[in-house]
Amino acid sequence: MAYVVKQKINGKEYFYLRKSVRKGNKVTSQHIAYLGSNKEEADKKYAEIIKNMDSNNQEIKMEDKSNIKMENNLIQKKISIDELAKFCKEKGFVFRSSDIYGGYSGFWDYGPLGVELFNNIKRDWWNFFVNKRDNMVGMEASIISHPKTWKASGHIANFNDVAVVCKKCKTATKIDKSEVGKVNCKCGGEFDIRGEFSLMFKTKVGALDSSDTYLRGETAQGMFLDFKLISQTSRMQLPFGIAQIGRCFRNEIAPRDFLFRSREFNIAEFEFFLNPEEKLCNDLEENHLGIKLKLLDAETQTAGKEDLKETTIGQMLSEKRMEEWQAYWLAEQIKWYHSLNLFEIKIREHTKDELSHYSSATFDIDYEYPFGNVELGGNANRGQFDLTQHSKESGENMEVFDEKYKNKIIPRVIEPTFGVERVFLAILTKAYSDDGRGNIVLNLPARIAPVKAAVFPLVKREDFEKIADEIVKDLREEFNIAYDKSGSIGRRYARNDEIGTPFCITIDDDSLKNKDVTIRDRNSRVQKRVKIEKLKEILRDLISEKLNFQEI
C-alpha cells in the first residue's frame, strides 16, 4: 500500500510518498519519493508516480506527523553554538586561527572539509547569481584601496559602533548609536557607555614613506570604483550587475559566537545598476510575487512590538515597501536559500532611524538557527549615493550612456548581500541529524557536500583494491572522492555519514564477476547495484539533482 505522509518541519509542510512492505511477520515503511512542499505539487507528482506503480499499490491514505522533524529517515537535531564549534573542530571543518598559541580572537581557519564546503557554497552562489544570467558579470577587487575611497563612501565618518560594558556581568560588547539609552544587556544589567569606536582596520602602505589606509570593511566599494571600467570593457548595457565574493575586515569590539561575529569574514554580494527612470522589472514573474515570507515591518518595530506577519513579495510591493527591482532580487535571494534547504527565513524591514546613510530601503534576511535568530544577509536600495560620492571625491565622471533611455546618467543601485560564514553555519545546523539509532548524519545537499562519494573495497584484497583504485582515479577527474579501506564497512559508512558524504560505493565479490558496484544513499541507507561503466554518469546526475536515488 502506498501512502502520502505530511510532515511539518520548522513550521513548513513537506509531502513524501511511502509504502508498507511485509517482511515475514513484520511490516516496515519504505521511502519512495519526495513530493514537494505544497499539496498541489504533491498531488501532481503522486499522480505521475502512481501510474507506474503496481495495481496493488493504488490505495492512498494521508498521515499527519506534524510534530516530527524528519527528512527521509533522518531526525534533525538541535545543536548549540559551542557544540557546533566543537563538532567543526573534531571533524576538520573549522579551527581557531593560531590554535597552538591559544587562538587569536575573531579569526578562524578552515580545515580540509570546511574549505571544500565553503568553496562549494561560493561556487553554488556564483552559478545561481552570475553564470546563469546575461545581465551579471563578476570581479575581484583588492582588499586595500586608496584611502579616499573610505572618505567618499562615508565609512570613516559613519562606520562606528558604541563600545559598552555591562555594569552587572561586566561583558564587553557593542551597540548601535540608535540604541544608546534604549537597550540593556542580556542579563538585564545597564550598559556603561565607553564611547564610539571605528570598525575600520587601519594599516600602513609603503616602507620608507608610508601612508595610512584601511583594509576594506565591505566588498561593495571595489565594484563602485571599477563600475565604469567594467561597463566599458564588458560592453554591458543597463540594467546589469557586478558581483564578487571576498574577505572583509572589521575591528569588532567583542568578537563572539564562533563564526557569527568575527574580525575577518566573507561577503558575497552584487551591485545591480539601473537607470533612475527604470521602475518596472520585466524579470519579475508570478513565481516571485507568490513567495511567502514572515515579515517584521517597520511600523510594528516603531510601536515597540516584534510580531511577525505572513505576507508575500507581491503584497510588500502593493504596500510600497520596495520597488520592483528590489522585490525581484529579494525573491531571488529567498529562492537560493530555499534551494539549500534553508526555509526558516524571516525578513526584517529597517526603520527610518536605523537606515544606513546610503539607503532608502533596507531589509535584513534573518535565519532561525537552533540558538536564535541571526542576520544571514540583506537587501538594500543604495540609490545613487556611492557613485555620486566617488565622482565628487575623485573628479571622475561616473555617468554612462543608457541606450534604452538615450541619456547619460549616474545609475542607482540595488544591493543584495550574503554573509558566507553565516550561510555555512545555517547549512551545518540544518543538516545536523540523527539516523534514529543515535548516529550523527550530516544531511548536506549533495551538490555542496565536501566529499561527493567514498569508495570502499569490502575487504583488503588485491583484486578488490585494484578495482577500487581504478574507480577512484576515474571519479576524481570530476569529483572530490574519499578512499577508505580501514575498519568494518559499517564503521566506514558511519564516518562518512558524519561528514555529509551523500554516497558510498562498495566493491565486493560480485563486482569482480559482474563489473558492478553497490552504491549506498546516505539518508535512506538504501543500496543499489550499478554498472561500473555507468557509475560516473549516475553520480553526476545524482549530485546535480537530475536523478533521484530511487530512480536508479
WOCORRA-V505574 format. One record per helix or strand of 2 or more residues. SS is the DSSP state (alpha for helix, beta for strand). FROM is the first residue (numbers start at 1). LEN is the number of residues. If there is no record, write none. Layout:
ss-><SS & SS>
from-><FROM & FROM>
len-><LEN & LEN>
This chain:
ss-><beta & beta & beta & alpha & alpha & beta & beta & beta & alpha & beta & alpha & beta & alpha & beta & alpha & alpha & beta & beta & alpha & beta & beta & beta & alpha & alpha & beta & alpha & beta & alpha & beta & alpha & beta & alpha & alpha & beta & alpha & beta & beta & alpha & beta & beta & beta & alpha & beta & beta & alpha & beta & alpha & beta & alpha & beta & alpha & beta & beta & alpha & alpha>
from-><2 & 12 & 26 & 39 & 55 & 62 & 70 & 74 & 81 & 94 & 99 & 108 & 112 & 136 & 148 & 155 & 160 & 172 & 177 & 191 & 201 & 211 & 220 & 227 & 240 & 258 & 264 & 286 & 292 & 298 & 309 & 313 & 324 & 345 & 352 & 361 & 372 & 385 & 400 & 407 & 412 & 420 & 432 & 440 & 446 & 453 & 462 & 481 & 489 & 503 & 509 & 516 & 527 & 532 & 549>
len-><8 & 12 & 11 & 12 & 3 & 4 & 2 & 3 & 11 & 3 & 3 & 3 & 20 & 3 & 6 & 4 & 7 & 4 & 3 & 8 & 5 & 5 & 6 & 7 & 10 & 3 & 11 & 4 & 5 & 5 & 4 & 6 & 16 & 5 & 3 & 9 & 12 & 10 & 3 & 3 & 8 & 12 & 3 & 3 & 3 & 5 & 14 & 3 & 10 & 5 & 6 & 6 & 5 & 12 & 3>
